[in-house]
Amino acid sequence: MPRYQSLKQVFAALVFVLAMVGLAQARMTAPYELQVAVSLNALPPEGQQIYALILQGGPFVGERDGVVFGNRERLLPIRKRGYYREYTVPTPGLTHRGMRRIVCGGKTKVPDACYYTADHYESFRRIAP
């Protein structure tokens, strides 16, 4: 029984260390990725339209537009739950939501910052209006 407990503790410690390494890597890469801004004009036309709608407060077509974005990937600056909201950037030719999103933090019509992802939250670039 003592051997089982020590293996269990070692395993738990290993899982904890691996989780911390993954979190540290996400936090280390986030500042670099976010410093690489994308100008509003460089977004696809659909992204520019969605950004304008965000600043107007809508109306949005997608039923998931404006829902809370959890930032589980930890690639955006860490904030309290509810700070970020996500919006779908339509992709022409697709019948589903696709991978493109704009995520904004702060107030809905006057966000502190907005970020564009073309790869479904794998990377973000801050939008420079």
Secondary structure, DSSP 8 states (H G I E B T S, - for coil): -HHHHHHHHHHHHHHHHHHHHHHHHHHHHHHHHHHS-EEGGGS-HHHHHHHHHHHHT---SSTTTTEE---TT--S----TTSEEEEE---TT-SS--S-EEEEEESSSSEEEEEEESSTTS--EEEE-
